[in-house]
């Protein structure tokens, strides 16, 4: 599944709507054994972000690559989380980021 938004306006209208991203969220959560029965949009920013509430709460973020530089944003976030994961008393991503040589993430799973 690959979601596509040809214009910034279409993207802006869709990126925080759970119902549009629901299939992609379900696929990813199923792949990782996460109950996705309670999903809500995160705070609006640049990239679609969803909060999965449940027995294993987490945040799922899609990096949009056609309108914004999602690949660069992904690399920056990965570097920041890698740097601070051991030193901050916050639940930050650990061992879930693709290696630098892995395929660049796209909007939605492919």
Backbone bond lengths (Angstrom), bond angles and torsions (degrees), N, CA, C in turn:
res aa  C-N    CA-C-N  psi(-1)  N-CA   C-N-CA  omega(-1)  CA-C   N-CA-C  phi
1 X - - - 1.447 - - 1.523 109.06 -
2 X 1.283 115.43 130.87 1.473 120.94 178.11 1.522 107.11 -134.14
3 X 1.319 116.43 114.43 1.461 120.50 176.85 1.522 108.52 -83.38
4 X 1.323 116.17 138.26 1.457 119.49 -179.44 1.517 109.86 -131.80
5 X 1.318 115.03 137.91 1.455 122.52 178.87 1.519 107.27 -129.95
6 X 1.321 118.24 102.00 1.467 121.65 -174.72 1.527 114.71 -63.33
7 X 1.336 117.52 -27.13 1.462 118.75 -177.53 1.526 110.12 -125.98
8 X 1.317 115.20 158.59 1.457 121.32 176.69 1.527 109.97 -60.92
9 X 1.299 117.66 -38.43 1.467 120.95 179.89 1.531 111.18 -62.44
10 X 1.328 117.56 -44.09 1.465 120.75 178.57 1.530 110.60 -64.17
11 X 1.320 116.00 -41.46 1.462 120.71 178.02 1.529 110.16 -62.43
12 X 1.325 117.46 -47.25 1.462 122.20 -178.12 1.525 111.79 -60.25
13 X 1.309 116.63 -33.60 1.460 120.55 179.77 1.523 112.28 -77.52
14 X 1.320 117.87 -18.29 1.462 120.92 -172.47 1.523 115.73 -111.90
15 X 1.325 118.86 -22.54 1.459 118.51 -165.24 1.519 115.43 -71.24
16 X 1.318 119.43 -13.20 1.466 120.00 176.58 1.532 112.56 -111.19
17 X 1.316 117.40 10.18 1.460 120.87 -177.53 1.532 110.59 -95.56
18 X 1.305 114.80 110.65 1.465 121.35 -177.58 1.523 110.89 -55.50
19 X 1.321 117.87 -41.19 1.464 120.10 -175.08 1.531 112.48 -61.73
20 X 1.304 117.87 -30.80 1.467 121.05 178.75 1.530 111.02 -73.15
21 X 1.313 116.97 -35.72 1.469 123.02 -175.85 1.520 112.44 -96.50
22 X 1.319 117.58 -1.85 1.467 121.71 -170.61 1.523 113.20 -55.86
23 X 1.317 119.09 -45.57 1.470 120.48 -179.11 1.521 111.15 -61.45
24 X 1.317 116.99 -43.61 1.473 120.54 179.65 1.527 110.72 -65.24
25 X 1.327 116.85 -43.32 1.468 121.04 177.93 1.521 110.00 -60.38
26 X 1.326 116.81 -46.66 1.468 120.93 179.91 1.526 111.78 -60.37
27 X 1.335 117.12 -44.17 1.471 120.56 -179.97 1.527 111.38 -59.98
28 X 1.314 116.39 -46.29 1.463 120.86 -177.80 1.523 110.59 -67.34
29 X 1.314 116.85 -45.25 1.468 119.73 179.93 1.528 110.92 -63.70
30 X 1.304 117.60 -41.72 1.463 121.21 177.86 1.528 110.30 -59.91
31 X 1.334 116.34 -43.61 1.467 121.60 179.78 1.535 111.82 -59.30
32 X 1.337 116.38 -30.95 1.466 120.83 -176.44 1.534 112.76 -106.50
33 X 1.327 117.33 10.45 1.455 120.80 177.05 1.518 113.88 66.82
34 X 1.321 117.07 34.84 1.459 122.07 -178.84 1.522 109.20 -108.86
35 X 1.327 116.13 131.01 1.465 121.60 176.97 1.523 108.72 -71.01
36 X 1.314 117.43 118.02 1.464 122.13 -177.36 1.524 111.88 -107.07
37 X 1.322 116.99 28.50 1.463 118.69 -178.21 1.530 112.57 -74.24
38 X 1.337 117.68 -19.09 1.464 120.99 178.87 1.522 109.26 -124.14
39 X 1.328 116.09 94.91 1.461 122.84 -177.56 1.519 108.68 -120.38
40 X 1.318 115.70 135.90 1.462 120.26 175.34 1.519 108.81 -138.88
41 X 1.307 115.28 155.17 1.464 119.82 178.22 1.521 109.54 -69.18
42 X 1.330 115.28 142.15 1.455 120.11 172.87 1.520 108.73 -79.90
43 X 1.316 115.58 -172.66 1.457 119.40 177.50 1.522 109.69 -65.41
44 X 1.312 115.90 141.45 1.467 120.31 179.86 1.519 109.82 -66.80
45 X 1.307 115.78 131.40 1.454 122.88 177.02 1.514 107.59 -141.68
46 X 1.308 117.06 -129.33 1.457 121.36 178.51 1.519 111.62 -97.62
47 X 1.322 116.47 -37.51 1.459 121.77 -174.43 1.528 110.70 -115.80
48 X 1.344 117.68 147.30 1.461 121.14 -179.92 1.530 111.05 -61.46
49 X 1.326 115.44 126.68 1.457 121.78 -178.31 1.523 107.94 -133.14
50 X 1.327 115.47 133.45 1.457 120.60 -177.50 1.516 110.31 -129.69
51 X 1.325 115.02 141.27 1.459 122.18 178.22 1.520 107.26 -100.52
52 X 1.325 115.53 126.35 1.453 121.31 178.30 1.530 105.78 -105.61
53 X 1.324 116.31 111.11 1.465 121.44 178.35 1.519 108.12 -93.52
54 X 1.280 116.87 141.97 1.458 120.42 179.15 1.506 110.74 159.50
55 X 1.340 115.27 -156.77 1.464 119.16 -177.31 1.525 112.17 -69.05
56 X 1.321 118.19 -24.28 1.468 122.92 175.10 1.522 108.14 -127.59
57 X 1.334 117.87 72.86 1.466 119.41 -177.15 1.521 111.85 -59.86
58 X 1.317 115.30 142.47 1.461 119.42 179.85 1.526 109.48 -159.43
59 X 1.306 114.38 173.31 1.456 121.72 176.29 1.518 107.38 -118.51
60 X 1.310 116.18 133.66 1.460 122.79 179.08 1.522 107.51 -115.81
61 X 1.319 116.01 124.95 1.460 120.50 -177.19 1.523 109.86 -124.56
62 X 1.328 115.59 133.34 1.452 122.46 175.32 1.524 107.61 -103.89
63 X 1.306 116.90 134.13 1.462 121.09 -179.99 1.520 109.36 -100.74
64 X 1.308 115.85 107.85 1.460 123.21 -179.56 1.531 108.74 -70.27
65 X 1.321 117.49 133.19 1.466 120.16 -174.39 1.520 114.97 -117.70
66 X 1.309 118.45 -6.83 1.462 119.24 -175.83 1.526 112.83 -92.90
67 X 1.322 117.52 -37.50 1.460 121.36 -177.46 1.522 110.54 -98.92
68 X 1.333 116.09 -43.85 1.460 121.93 178.02 1.517 108.37 -110.37
69 X 1.292 117.23 164.03 1.465 120.67 -179.38 1.526 109.59 -84.58
70 X 1.327 115.33 72.78 1.453 121.21 -177.68 1.510 113.74 -62.03
71 X 1.334 117.01 -34.04 1.465 119.54 179.47 1.531 110.26 -62.93
72 X 1.314 116.30 -42.13 1.477 119.95 178.27 1.529 109.99 -67.58
73 X 1.325 117.59 -43.83 1.462 120.97 178.28 1.523 110.99 -58.09
74 X 1.322 115.93 -42.35 1.467 121.16 178.16 1.526 110.58 -59.61
75 X 1.327 116.81 -47.54 1.467 120.28 -179.17 1.526 111.50 -63.12
76 X 1.318 116.92 -40.62 1.466 121.00 179.22 1.524 110.09 -64.47
77 X 1.329 117.58 -47.84 1.466 119.97 179.67 1.517 111.36 -62.83
78 X 1.314 117.08 -41.91 1.466 120.07 178.68 1.520 110.10 -59.70
79 X 1.329 117.78 -43.21 1.464 121.41 179.35 1.528 111.23 -64.78
80 X 1.316 116.91 -43.04 1.468 120.13 -179.89 1.529 110.50 -64.37
81 X 1.319 117.08 -49.21 1.463 119.51 -179.18 1.520 111.41 -63.36
82 X 1.314 116.85 -39.23 1.475 119.88 178.21 1.514 110.69 -61.99
83 X 1.313 116.30 -39.31 1.467 121.18 -177.91 1.522 111.86 -69.21
84 X 1.330 118.05 -39.93 1.447 121.38 -172.96 1.526 115.53 -101.92
85 X 1.312 118.55 -8.13 1.465 121.21 -175.65 1.527 112.60 -56.09
86 X 1.308 118.12 -37.51 1.470 120.86 -176.84 1.527 112.67 -84.28
87 X 1.332 118.01 -20.10 1.460 119.27 -172.03 1.529 115.49 -106.78
88 X 1.305 118.81 -12.01 1.464 120.74 -179.73 1.524 110.74 -105.19
89 X 1.332 117.03 141.34 1.468 119.89 178.32 1.529 111.39 -81.78
90 X 1.328 116.37 48.21 1.456 122.42 179.83 1.519 109.50 -123.63
91 X 1.318 117.22 149.37 1.472 118.91 176.62 1.530 110.22 -77.59
92 X 1.305 116.98 90.72 1.462 122.27 179.63 1.521 110.05 -99.17
93 X 1.336 116.86 158.21 1.477 119.29 178.56 1.521 111.20 -56.77
94 X 1.299 115.44 137.90 1.468 121.74 177.44 1.531 108.00 -137.28
95 X 1.293 115.44 131.68 1.463 121.90 175.40 1.522 113.70 53.45
96 X 1.318 117.75 29.58 1.460 118.88 178.94 1.520 111.42 -121.27
97 X 1.306 117.04 -3.94 1.467 120.75 -179.61 1.519 109.64 -84.14
98 X 1.316 117.37 135.27 1.469 118.61 173.63 1.521 109.91 -60.41
99 X 1.311 115.62 150.22 1.464 119.92 177.00 1.526 109.50 -62.57
100 X 1.316 115.87 156.78 1.475 120.85 -177.49 1.515 111.83 -55.22
101 X 1.322 117.96 -30.18 1.459 120.40 -178.35 1.525 112.82 -83.58
102 X 1.343 117.06 -5.35 1.463 120.16 -178.80 1.523 110.86 -71.24
103 X 1.296 114.43 165.71 1.461 121.37 178.23 1.520 109.88 -57.17
104 X 1.308 116.40 138.94 1.461 121.93 176.79 1.518 108.88 -66.13
105 X 1.342 118.37 134.14 1.461 120.01 -179.63 1.530 111.23 -65.33
106 X 1.320 115.45 152.02 1.454 121.14 177.66 1.521 108.57 -124.38
107 X 1.302 115.70 176.23 1.460 119.28 177.53 1.505 108.76 -71.56
108 X 1.287 116.86 111.31 1.463 122.77 -179.91 1.507 111.21 80.44
109 X 1.329 116.30 157.34 1.462 119.82 178.79 1.513 110.97 -69.00
110 X 1.301 116.61 149.38 1.464 119.74 178.00 1.504 110.54 -109.60
